Amino acid sequence: MDEDIMRSEESGAKVLVKPLPKILDDLDEHIRSAILASREAQESARLAAKSAADAIAAARESKETGEKMAQEAKQEAQAALAKAEEALVKAVIKRLSHSEWVVTAIVLILAIIFGAVFLAVALIEAL
């Protein structure tokens, strides 16, 4: 028990042996350090928020640019496909003679008729 009393006296003695002006100076120094640390933390938070906002803006800009490029590529691909289809049609037309045109037309008409009959039969069976 005497040891407990001695320990508390030793810990209390450290405070009691310091003069009040020194204690106040230490407190003032700690307060100034805390204020400085708070200002630095606030500045760091401000810079972090600005960096985050800049990163978000850059990401949005990248997204918009990517979407625009994708749309342009799609349009170019569609234009190229249309040109290819046109070239194919021209090549087929160039190769077909008059009699081949007649045969092709007959085949297409028969295919349409066959499709219509097939569809009609399917509809009748469905009803």
C-alpha positions in Angstrom: 0.0 0.0 0.0 2.9 2.3 0.7 4.1 1.7 -2.9 0.7 3.0 -4.2 1.0 6.2 -2.2 4.6 6.7 -3.3 3.6 6.2 -7.0 0.8 8.7 -6.8 3.1 11.2 -5.0 5.7 10.7 -7.7 3.2 11.3 -10.5 1.7 14.2 -8.7 5.1 15.6 -7.9 6.0 16.1 -11.6 3.1 18.5 -12.0 3.8 20.2 -8.7 7.5 20.8 -9.3 6.9 22.7 -12.6 6.2 26.4 -12.2 2.8 27.5 -13.5 4.2 29.8 -16.2 6.1 26.7 -17.6 2.9 24.7 -17.5 1.0 27.5 -19.3 3.8 27.8 -21.9 3.6 24.1 -22.5 -0.2 24.2 -22.8 0.1 27.2 -25.2 2.7 25.3 -27.3 0.4 22.2 -27.5 -2.6 24.4 -28.4 -0.6 26.1 -31.2 0.6 22.7 -32.4 -3.0 21.4 -32.5 -4.1 24.5 -34.4 -1.3 24.1 -36.9 -2.1 20.4 -37.3 -5.8 21.2 -37.7 -5.0 23.8 -40.4 -2.7 21.4 -42.2 -5.4 18.7 -42.0 -8.0 21.1 -43.4 -5.6 22.1 -46.3 -5.0 18.4 -47.0 -8.7 17.7 -47.0 -9.3 20.7 -49.4 -6.6 19.5 -51.7 -8.0 15.9 -51.6 -11.5 17.2 -52.4 -10.1 19.2 -55.3 -8.2 16.3 -56.6 -11.2 14.1 -56.3 -13.3 16.6 -58.2 -10.7 16.9 -60.9 -10.5 13.1 -61.2 -14.3 12.9 -61.5 -14.3 15.6 -64.2 -11.5 13.9 -66.1 -13.4 10.6 -65.9 -16.6 12.2 -67.2 -14.7 13.8 -70.1 -13.0 10.5 -70.9 -16.4 8.8 -70.9 -17.9 11.4 -73.2 -14.9 11.3 -75.6 -15.1 7.5 -75.7 -18.9 7.5 -76.4 -18.4 10.1 -79.1 -15.6 8.1 -80.7 -17.7 4.9 -80.5 -20.6 6.7 -82.2 -18.3 8.0 -84.9 -16.9 4.5 -85.5 -20.4 3.1 -85.6 -21.4 5.6 -88.2 -18.3 5.0 -90.3 -18.9 1.2 -90.1 -22.5 1.7 -91.2 -21.3 3.8 -94.1 -18.7 1.2 -95.1 -21.3 -1.5 -94.9 -23.7 0.5 -97.1 -20.9 1.0 -99.7 -20.0 -2.7 -99.6 -23.7 -3.7 -100.1 -23.9 -1.2 -103.0 -20.8 -2.6 -104.6 -22.1 -6.2 -104.1 -25.4 -5.3 -105.8 -23.6 -3.6 -108.7 -21.4 -6.6 -109.1 -24.3 -9.0 -109.1 -26.2 -6.8 -111.6 -23.2 -6.6 -113.8 -22.9 -10.4 -113.9 -26.5 -11.2 -114.5 -27.7 -11.3 -118.1 -31.3 -10.5 -119.1 -32.3 -14.2 -119.0 -30.7 -14.6 -115.6 -32.7 -11.6 -114.4 -35.9 -13.3 -115.5 -34.9 -16.5 -113.7 -33.9 -14.6 -110.6 -37.2 -12.7 -110.5 -39.2 -15.9 -111.0 -37.2 -17.6 -108.1 -37.8 -14.7 -105.8 -41.6 -14.5 -106.7 -41.9 -18.3 -106.1 -40.0 -17.9 -102.8 -42.5 -15.2 -101.7 -45.5 -17.3 -102.8 -44.1 -20.4 -101.0 -43.5 -18.3 -97.8 -47.0 -16.9 -98.0 -48.5 -20.4 -98.4 -46.4 -21.7 -95.5 -47.5 -18.8 -93.3 -51.1 -19.3 -94.2 -51.0 -23.0 -93.4 -49.3 -22.3 -90.1 -52.0 -19.7 -89.2 -54.8 -22.1 -90.1 -53.3 -24.8 -88.0 -52.8 -22.4 -85.1 -56.5 -21.4 -85.2 
